[in-house]
Each structure stands twice: as C-alpha cells, then as structure tokens.
C-alpha cells in the first residue's frame, strides 16, 4: 500500500524525503553501490591478492584468476564514477 501511495505522490510531483519509500530504497541502493564499487577497496583487494601470492598462500593460477576479476571490477568502478550514475536526473524539471 505504501508503495502505491509513493508512486501516486511521485506522479504528482510530491516527494517527502525520509518518509518516501522509494527515496529510502534509492538511498539503500546508492549505499550498496558505493560499497561494492569503491575503487580504493578494490585496489586494496588487488594488493592483498598480490601479497597472498607472494607469500605462497595461493597458487599462480588462482592469483591470475583473482587479479583478472579484480581488474575488471576496478575498471567498472571507474566507469561508474566517471558516468556519475549515483545522481538522479529529473527529466521533467522540478515543480
């Protein structure tokens, strides 16, 4: 019911931050994206992966596989930051 109320109010251009369910879900999504696509955290994971390999904790194949996945994730994170997908654009303008 609350979701329907929020959709109706949004269609009328009325939004109450903090009480708006969609706004709350957007905030949760933005927080999750910042945590998941944080370039500094990914760089730290790359360093950790390298150290594990250097101390013979993981095999070369595992190191290369992890490094490739982390490098892809880092490039994706940098593209997301470059495109600034976290901001919301109102194509209808503000009321």
Order of alpha helices (4+ residues) and beta strands (2+ residues): alpha-alpha-alpha-alpha
